[in-house]
Amino acid sequence: MPADFGAEADVVPPHEKVVGDVRPALLVLLAAVRTALAIVCANVANLMLARNMARQREMAIHAAIGAGKGRLLRQMIGESLRERLRQPPGVTLASAATCSATSSVTACSWAWQG
């Protein structure tokens, strides 16, 4: 039986067949999306920090009239939970996915502390 029947075959890995020549473009797109998500995480953290800084005086007044640290903490946690429940579930899930995907960004861990 002859080894060559006159036919040729090119063996291409499935991954290369799907991705092909667009791999560099996909990597650039991935980098752009990661950058955008990091910016979103940083903006959310910035907004939460600004809100907490604006409420610093209110917390100081509560503490001055006798509210303990536990009471202040419960109030802040309750308000954060109410905000989470008010927003659509998709936003919360997207935020969680974003922060877990970009775990190197410290703003994400800040954003989840409420």
N, C-alpha and C positions, 0 to 999 in steps of 0.2 A: 504494500500500500504506500503510495507516494506521500511524502511529508508535506508537499506544497500542492494544493489544488488550484492555484492561480487566483485565489481569493485573498483579500486583505481585510484586516479588522483593526480598528483603533479602539483601544480600551481606555475609557475615560471614567475616572471616579465619579460617582453620583453627585458628590458635593461640588466638584468642579463643573459638572454639567449644569447644575442649577445656578450656581453663582457666576461661573464663567469669568468674563472680563470685567465685570462690574464690581469686583471685590474692593478695589481701592475707593470707588465711589461710595460703597456701602460703609466702609470704615470711616470715611469723612462724615457721612450722614450720622453714624453712631456717635462720633465725637461731638457733632453739633447738638444732637439730642441730649447727650449727657451734660453738655455745657448749659443748655437751656434748663434742664431739670435742676442742676446745681444752682442756677440763678433763681429759679422759682423757690427752692428750699431756703435760700438766703433771704429772699424777699419776705417769705412767711415768717421766718425767725425775726427779721427786722420789724415787721408789723407787730408781732407779739411783744417784742421788747419795748417798742414805743408805747403800746397800750399799757404795759405794766409800769413803765416809767411815769406815765400820766396818772396812774392810780396810786402811785407811791404816797402822795399826800393823803389820799383817802385812807390808805392802810395805816399811816402814821396816826391819823385822828382816831381810828378804831382802836389802835393799840393804846393810845393815850387815855381813852375812856374805859379801858379795862378788858378789851378783847385779848385773849391769850393767843399764843402762836398756833395752837391747834384750831381755834375758831377761825383765824385768818386763813389758815391752810385749807380748811373745809370750804370756806367761802370761795376761794380761788379755784379749787378743784370743781366745786359745783357749777361755777360759771363756765369753766372750760368744757365740762360735760354738756351743759346746755347748748353751748356753741357747736359742739360736735354733732349733737342730735338735730340741730336746726339745719345744718347743711345737707345736701343730698349725699346718699351713701357712696356714690361714685367718686365724689371729691375726696372723701376720707380714704377710700381704697386706693385711689391714685396717689394720694399723699403718702400713704404707707408704702406703696410700691416704689415710689420715687425715692423716699428716704432710705429704704433698704437697698435699692440698687446703687445709690450713691453714698454708701456708708462712710466714705472717706471725708465727706463734707460734714463738718461738725455742726453746721447750722441745722441739719436735719434732726439730729438728736435733740437740739434745743427746741425745735418746732414741736416735737412730740411731747415735750414736758408740759405743754399747755400753759 
